[in-house]
Amino acid sequence: MARIWSIPIPILGIGAGNVIGANSTTVGAVSLWSNTNGTGLADSTILSSDGGQLAASRRITSGLVTLTDGPTPALDASLGNTFYLNSAQNPTLAVPTNATNGQVIVIIFRAITSARTLTLNSGAGGFKHPIEIPALTATTGNAFDLITCKYSTINSKWNVMAYTKDYS
């Protein structure tokens, strides 16, 4: 049996029976979304809004966004929530663009061949480390680290929430 998730988020401007996208149609109070092209809702998904609740009959995903390796890789937060950087250097991740309050992103950083260190830019709109995670450390060669961050308009930063080391 398929599991149906209900995610309590406010849905502004969408009430029962409203069409919610260019590829959607409405049947009664349920909006049917199809042909999502892999960037928003996975597969053909049925959505409905009821009192600020969003229900999906399939998973909601943004897919994996691959970042371009370089001294300062760019990250556009509007492209997804999971970002992959396969690096042959010690890069400083640029301040992400197009942040949304409450958005959570996961950065998968893989060190090619030998140990590499990713630095998170702490400039305006950049990353903020908690006391428990003062900085990222070197990632073992051919392994990867996971960095989870959440954007907040309270401090206008991507707050590092979790840092897990050396998956291989």
N, C-alpha and C positions, 0 to 999 in steps of 0.2 A: 504494500500500500504506500502511495506517495505521501511524504510528509509535507504539510503545509505550514509555512512560517508566518507568523503575524508580528510585524515590526511596528512598535508604537512610535510613529513620527508624525509631526504635523504636516498636512498636505494643504498648502495654501492655494486657494482658488479652485479646488477640486471638490465637487460635491457629488452625490449619487447621480449617476447618469451622464456625467460630463465626459467628453472625449479627452484623453490624457496624452495623446501623441499623434504625430503625423501618420503612423501606421496602425492606428487603433480604431476600433468601432465600438459602439455601445449597444448592449442588449439589456434593457431594463436598467438596473442599477450597477451592472457590471461592465467594466471596460475591458475589451479584449485587445491585447497588444501582440502583434506578430511582426516577423521580418525585422528583428532587432539588430542585425548586422554585427553582433558580437561585442558591441561596445557598451551596452547597458544591461539589458535583461537577457539572461541566457535562454536560448531556445525560444519557442513560442510560449509566452507566459500570460496567464490570466491575472489581472489586477482588479481590485475593487477598493473603493475608499468608503469608509463607514466611521463617522465620528472621529476622524483624524488617524485612523488605523490604515496601514497598508498591508495587504495580504497578497502573497505570490504563491502560485502553485508550483513554481520551480525556484531554483536558487537565483539570487541576485548577485551578479559578479561584474567586474570590469575587465577581467582578463589580466594578463601579465604585460606590463609596459616595459620594454627594453630601453635602457638609457645608453647613450653613446659614450664610450670611454674617452677620457681626456683629462686634462689637469683640473677642469671645473665643469663636470657634467651638469646639464640642465635637467630640471624635473618640473614638468607641467602637471600640477595636481588635478587639473580638470580631465586628464586622460585616463585616470583610473585610481586604484587604491593600492596596487601591488607593483613595485618597481624593481627591476633587476639590473644590476651593474656588474658586468664581468670585466675586471680591471687588471691591467698589466703595469699599473703605476700606483702611486699614493695620492689619490685625488681628493679634492675638497669639493663636496657636493654644493652646488649653487643654491641660493635661497629659492625654494620652490615658488613658482608662480601660480596664480589662480586658486589660492587657498579658499576653503569654505569652512566656516565656523563649525566645529564638531567633527570634521572629516578625519578619519583615521587612515594612515598609510603604513605600509610595510615596505621597507627597503631590504632587498636581498643583495648583499655585497659578496661577490666571489673573488678571491685572490687567485690570479692565474700563476701557476708554477711555483712562485715563492711567496713569502709573507708580504702582505700589503696592509696599509692602514688607510681607512676612510676617515676624513675629517668632515664634520657637519658645519656648514657656515652658520655662525651665530649672529650675523648682522641683522639689520631691521627686517622683520618678517621671517627670520631664519629659525634655527633650532635652539632649544634650551634644554640643557642636561639637568636632571635632578641631582641632589647631593649624592645619592646612591650610585649614579652613573656619571662620574665627572668628565669622562671622555671615552671615545672608542679606542680599543687597543688593536694591535696587529692581528690580522686574520691569517691563519695558517695557510700556506700554499695549497692550492687545489681544494680548499674548503670554503664554506660560506657562513656569513653571519646574518642574523635577522635583527633589524632595528624597527621598532614600532613607535610611531609618533601620532599625536593628535593635535590638530590646530585649534587654538583658542583665541578669540578676539579679546579676551580679558588681558592677556599680555602680548597679543599679536605675534605669537611664536608657535612653532611646531614643537610641542613638548614631548621629549623622549619618554615613553612609557615603559618600554621593555627593550632589552638588548640580550640576545642569545648568541653564544659563540660556537664556532668551529663545527658546523655540520659537514659531513663529508659523504 
